[in-house]
């Protein structure tokens, strides 16, 4: 994220200061250095859902693979409460959203040691209708020194990364009648410059955009039913678009205005269904997928379409039974997709398919469901049983290079940061060293 050298740090919209003598001038200087340092290190962080590229992948990363009977070293571990919210990392700080009894908490820990830096907490009365976890599902996002979280009860908080002070708070149920759905609210925040965007659903809006500065509403898109997949950005020649896989279908809006640019109805015929896997941008193509008789589809954006008032995406292929993603988002490497296919409760398999055709290259059924990311040419897989596996990102065959039991039962996504992997279950968050 480039530094705006013309901006007066004292009047930065994300820093509120009162000049009153030398002591406050020193505070101003420290805060300014924090903002500048955050800008410089942002690209090396894992600050949001699916990482800095919104793809679950990082290029040019080489991880070490332990030899013999050795395992990855656990650098630190801390107790946490329940929830499926993934850890994120920004400016050397780990952010985690959890729940303990009747309280939701946002923790900030030092990435190298796990030392607690601050905790922001608030009362929560959310109850899951299906007896699942009452903890948060949405993963926090960090941008411009602000941590944004989304509670399953619809409470959105903007918290200062520096010290954990609440900057603003919004209630999506009160303001937009955001429905509870089957498992509460789950859309992870998407931060684009000075805005944060959510899928809220309901009678008032499909997506909404708030100011990072004070939480005020920038725009709301036309009403559409939300689901559990989070929004991601697409950078076109004409500006930034927001891609969202809603209950109604595949939606594209303008990031600045919320104006609807494209919509294709893709809806399950099954009422008790969810879309939870995030759209995946592959060059000028977008892959979307869900279970519940929805299936997968690949869309292509014409190179000139981003300049027009409407965006037309051409359907490349659509099919069921190829890679139907329940909740895990696949990753891509050199024209191939790797991901979990099939309903979690019915038994999933890990698959590799060719992006261009949807052809299945290999399948492995021994892991159940889970999540994965790609680091360089390796796949890092975390199964729902808490086993970590390293595989080559190859279409040739399924091959396990390394495996280690690292957690108990888990469904949360995980993060990579400068040789560390951060992962959690409902009892602890752990930091593993995976790079020498």
ZIRA-V487194 format. One record per residue. N is the residue number from 1. RES is the residue in one small letter. OMEGA is omega as a letter, one per 40 degrees, with the letter a starting at -180 (NA if undefined). D_CENTER is the distance of its C-alpha to the mean C-alpha in Angstrom with 1 decimal. Layout:
N/RES/OMEGA/D_CENTER + N/RES/OMEGA/D_CENTER
This chain:
1/x/a/18.4 + 2/x/i/22.2 + 3/x/i/24.4 + 4/x/a/26.4 + 5/x/i/29.8 + 6/x/a/31.5 + 7/x/i/29.5 + 8/x/a/31.5 + 9/x/a/29.4 + 10/x/a/31.6 + 11/x/i/30.6 + 12/x/a/26.8 + 13/x/a/25.2 + 14/x/i/22.8 + 15/x/i/25.8 + 16/x/a/28.5 + 17/x/i/31.7 + 18/x/a/35.4 + 19/x/a/37.8 + 20/x/i/40.5 + 21/x/a/42.2 + 22/x/a/41.3 + 23/x/i/39.0 + 24/x/i/36.6 + 25/x/i/36.9 + 26/x/i/35.8 + 27/x/i/32.7 + 28/x/a/32.0 + 29/x/a/32.3 + 30/x/i/29.9 + 31/x/i/27.3 + 32/x/i/27.8 + 33/x/i/27.5 + 34/x/a/24.2 + 35/x/a/22.8 + 36/x/a/24.3 + 37/x/i/23.1 + 38/x/a/19.5 + 39/x/a/19.8 + 40/x/a/21.4 + 41/x/a/18.9 + 42/x/a/15.6 + 43/x/a/15.6 + 44/x/a/16.1 + 45/x/i/13.1 + 46/x/a/9.6 + 47/x/a/8.7 + 48/x/i/5.0 + 49/x/i/1.4 + 50/x/i/4.3 + 51/x/a/6.7 + 52/x/a/9.3 + 53/x/a/10.2 + 54/x/a/7.1 + 55/x/a/9.2 + 56/x/a/8.6 + 57/x/i/12.0 + 58/x/i/14.3 + 59/x/i/18.0 + 60/x/i/21.0 + 61/x/i/19.8 + 62/x/i/22.5 + 63/x/i/22.0 + 64/x/i/25.2 + 65/x/a/26.2 + 66/x/i/28.6 + 67/x/i/32.0 + 68/x/i/34.4 + 69/x/a/33.4 + 70/x/i/31.2 + 71/x/i/27.7 + 72/x/a/24.8 + 73/x/i/25.6 + 74/x/a/23.8 + 75/x/i/23.9 + 76/x/i/23.2 + 77/x/i/22.0 + 78/x/i/21.7 + 79/x/i/22.1 + 80/x/i/19.4 + 81/x/a/19.4 + 82/x/i/17.9 + 83/x/i/14.4 + 84/x/i/11.5 + 85/x/a/9.0 + 86/x/i/7.8 + 87/x/i/9.5 + 88/x/a/8.7 + 89/x/i/11.8 + 90/x/i/13.6 + 91/x/i/17.4 + 92/x/a/18.1 + 93/x/i/16.6 + 94/x/i/14.3 + 95/x/i/12.7 + 96/x/a/12.4 + 97/x/i/12.8 + 98/x/i/15.4 + 99/x/i/18.6 + 100/x/a/22.2 + 101/x/a/24.8 + 102/x/a/24.8 + 103/x/i/22.6 + 104/x/a/18.9 + 105/x/i/18.2 + 106/x/a/16.0 + 107/x/i/17.1 + 108/x/a/17.4 + 109/x/i/18.8 + 110/x/a/20.4 + 111/x/a/18.6 + 112/x/a/22.1 + 113/x/a/23.7 + 114/x/a/21.4 + 115/x/a/23.7 + 116/x/i/22.7 + 117/x/i/22.7 + 118/x/i/22.1 + 119/x/i/20.9 + 120/x/a/20.4 + 121/x/i/21.2 + 122/x/a/22.2 + 123/x/i/23.9 + 124/x/i/22.2 + 125/x/a/24.2 + 126/x/i/21.6 + 127/x/i/23.0 + 128/x/a/21.6 + 129/x/a/24.1 + 130/x/i/23.7 + 131/x/i/24.0 + 132/x/a/20.4 + 133/x/i/18.7 + 134/x/a/19.1 + 135/x/a/16.3 + 136/x/i/13.0 + 137/x/a/10.3 + 138/x/i/7.7 + 139/x/i/5.6 + 140/x/i/7.6 + 141/x/a/7.6 + 142/x/i/10.9 + 143/x/i/13.2 + 144/x/i/17.0 + 145/x/a/17.6 + 146/x/i/15.8 + 147/x/i/13.2 + 148/x/i/11.9 + 149/x/a/11.3 + 150/x/a/11.8 + 151/x/i/14.3 + 152/x/i/15.1 + 153/x/i/18.4 + 154/x/i/17.0 + 155/x/i/17.5 + 156/x/a/15.4 + 157/x/i/16.3 + 158/x/a/16.6 + 159/x/a/17.6 + 160/x/a/19.3 + 161/x/a/17.8 + 162/x/a/21.4 + 163/x/i/22.9 + 164/x/i/20.7 + 165/x/i/22.8 + 166/x/i/21.6 + 167/x/i/21.9 + 168/x/a/21.2 + 169/x/i/20.3 + 170/x/i/20.0 + 171/x/a/20.7 + 172/x/i/19.2 + 173/x/a/21.7 + 174/x/a/24.6 + 175/x/a/23.7 + 176/x/a/22.5 + 177/x/i/23.5 + 178/x/a/19.9 + 179/x/a/20.9 + 180/x/a/19.9 + 181/x/a/19.5 + 182/x/a/19.8 + 183/x/i/17.3 + 184/x/a/16.7 + 185/x/a/14.0 + 186/x/a/10.4 + 187/x/i/8.7 + 188/x/a/5.8 + 189/x/i/7.7 + 190/x/a/8.1 + 191/x/i/10.8 + 192/x/a/13.5 + 193/x/a/16.5 + 194/x/a/18.0 + 195/x/i/16.0 + 196/x/a/13.0 + 197/x/i/12.4 + 198/x/i/11.7 + 199/x/a/13.0 + 200/x/i/15.8 + 201/x/i/18.5 + 202/x/a/22.0 + 203/x/a/25.3 + 204/x/a/24.4 + 205/x/i/21.3 + 206/x/i/18.6 + 207/x/i/16.3 + 208/x/i/17.0 + 209/x/i/16.7 + 210/x/i/17.7 + 211/x/i/19.2 + 212/x/a/17.5 + 213/x/a/21.1 + 214/x/i/22.3 + 215/x/i/20.0 + 216/x/a/22.5 + 217/x/i/21.7 + 218/x/i/21.7 + 219/x/i/21.6 + 220/x/i/21.0 + 221/x/a/21.0 + 222/x/a/23.5 + 223/x/i/23.1 + 224/x/a/21.2 + 225/x/i/19.9 + 226/x/i/16.2 + 227/x/a/14.5 + 228/x/i/11.4 + 229/x/a/9.3 + 230/x/i/6.9 + 231/x/i/8.6 + 232/x/i/8.6 + 233/x/i/11.7 + 234/x/a/14.8 + 235/x/i/17.5 + 236/x/a/20.9 + 237/x/a/24.4 + 238/x/a/24.8 + 239/x/a/21.6 + 240/x/i/17.9 + 241/x/i/16.9 + 242/x/i/14.0 + 243/x/a/13.3 + 244/x/i/12.6 + 245/x/a/13.7 + 246/x/i/15.7 + 247/x/i/18.3 + 248/x/a/20.9 + 249/x/a/19.5 + 250/x/a/17.8 + 251/x/i/17.8 + 252/x/i/17.9 + 253/x/i/18.7 + 254/x/a/19.8 + 255/x/a/17.4 + 256/x/a/20.6 + 257/x/a/22.3 + 258/x/i/20.3 + 259/x/a/23.1 + 260/x/a/22.5 + 261/x/a/23.1 + 262/x/i/22.6 + 263/x/i/22.3 + 264/x/a/23.1 + 265/x/i/23.7 + 266/x/a/22.0 + 267/x/i/22.6 + 268/x/i/23.3 + 269/x/a/26.9 + 270/x/a/26.0 + 271/x/a/25.5 + 272/x/a/23.7 + 273/x/i/20.7 + 274/x/i/17.0 + 275/x/a/14.6 + 276/x/i/11.2 + 277/x/a/10.2 + 278/x/i/8.4 + 279/x/a/11.1 + 280/x/i/11.6 + 281/x/i/13.8 + 282/x/a/16.8 + 283/x/i/19.1 + 284/x/i/20.6 + 285/x/i/19.4 + 286/x/i/16.6 + 287/x/i/16.1 + 288/x/a/15.3 + 289/x/i/16.2 + 290/x/i/16.8 + 291/x/i/19.5 + 292/x/i/22.3 + 293/x/i/24.5 + 294/x/i/22.0 + 295/x/a/21.5 + 296/x/i/19.9 + 297/x/i/20.8 + 298/x/a/20.7 + 299/x/i/21.3 + 300/x/i/22.9 + 301/x/i/23.0 + 302/x/a/26.4 + 303/x/a/26.7 + 304/x/a/28.6 + 305/x/a/26.6 + 306/x/i/24.3 + 307/x/a/27.5 + 308/x/a/28.7 + 309/x/i/28.4 + 310/x/i/26.9 + 311/x/i/24.6 + 312/x/i/25.8 + 313/x/i/23.8 + 314/x/i/26.1 + 315/x/i/25.4 + 316/x/i/25.9 + 317/x/i/25.8 + 318/x/a/24.8 + 319/x/i/25.6 + 320/x/i/25.0 + 321/x/i/25.2 + 322/x/i/23.7 + 323/x/i/20.0 + 324/x/a/19.2 + 325/x/a/15.7 + 326/x/i/15.5 + 327/x/a/12.0 + 328/x/i/10.9 + 329/x/a/9.8 + 330/x/i/12.7 + 331/x/a/13.2 + 332/x/i/16.2 + 333/x/i/19.1 + 334/x/i/22.4 + 335/x/i/22.5 + 336/x/i/21.3 + 337/x/i/18.3 + 338/x/a/17.6 + 339/x/a/16.0 + 340/x/a/17.0 + 341/x/i/19.4 + 342/x/a/20.8 + 343/x/a/20.6 + 344/x/a/19.6 + 345/x/a/22.8 + 346/x/i/25.0 + 347/x/a/24.0 + 348/x/i/21.5 + 349/x/i/22.3 + 350/x/a/20.6 + 351/x/i/21.6 + 352/x/i/22.0 + 353/x/i/22.9 + 354/x/a/24.2 + 355/x/a/22.1 + 356/x/a/25.2 + 357/x/a/27.0 + 358/x/a/24.8 + 359/x/i/27.4 + 360/x/a/26.4 + 361/x/i/27.3 + 362/x/a/26.9 + 363/x/i/25.7 + 364/x/a/25.6 + 365/x/a/25.8 + 366/x/a/26.1 + 367/x/a/22.7 + 368/x/i/21.7 + 369/x/i/18.0 + 370/x/i/15.1 + 371/x/i/12.0 + 372/x/i/12.6 + 373/x/i/11.9 + 374/x/i/14.6 + 375/x/a/16.5 + 376/x/a/19.4 + 377/x/i/21.4 + 378/x/i/20.2 + 379/x/i/17.8 + 380/x/a/16.5 + 381/x/i/16.3 + 382/x/a/15.8 + 383/x/a/17.8 + 384/x/i/17.7 + 385/x/i/21.0 + 386/x/i/19.5 + 387/x/i/21.0 + 388/x/i/19.6 + 389/x/i/20.9 + 390/x/a/21.3 + 391/x/i/22.4 + 392/x/i/23.5 + 393/x/a/21.5 + 394/x/i/24.7 + 395/x/a/25.8 + 396/x/a/29.1 + 397/x/i/28.4 + 398/x/a/26.3 + 399/x/i/27.3 + 400/x/i/26.2 + 401/x/a/26.8 + 402/x/i/25.8 + 403/x/a/24.7 + 404/x/i/24.4 + 405/x/a/23.9 + 406/x/a/21.5 + 407/x/i/20.4 + 408/x/i/21.6 + 409/x/a/20.1 + 410/x/i/16.3 + 411/x/a/13.5 + 412/x/i/10.5 + 413/x/a/8.2 + 414/x/a/9.5 + 415/x/i/9.8 + 416/x/i/12.7 + 417/x/i/14.7 + 418/x/i/18.3 + 419/x/i/19.6 + 420/x/i/17.8 + 421/x/i/15.4 + 422/x/a/13.9 + 423/x/a/13.6 + 424/x/i/14.7 + 425/x/a/16.5 + 426/x/i/18.3 + 427/x/a/20.9 + 428/x/i/19.6 + 429/x/a/17.1 + 430/x/i/18.5 + 431/x/i/18.6 + 432/x/i/20.1 + 433/x/a/21.8 + 434/x/i/21.4 + 435/x/a/23.2 + 436/x/NA/26.8
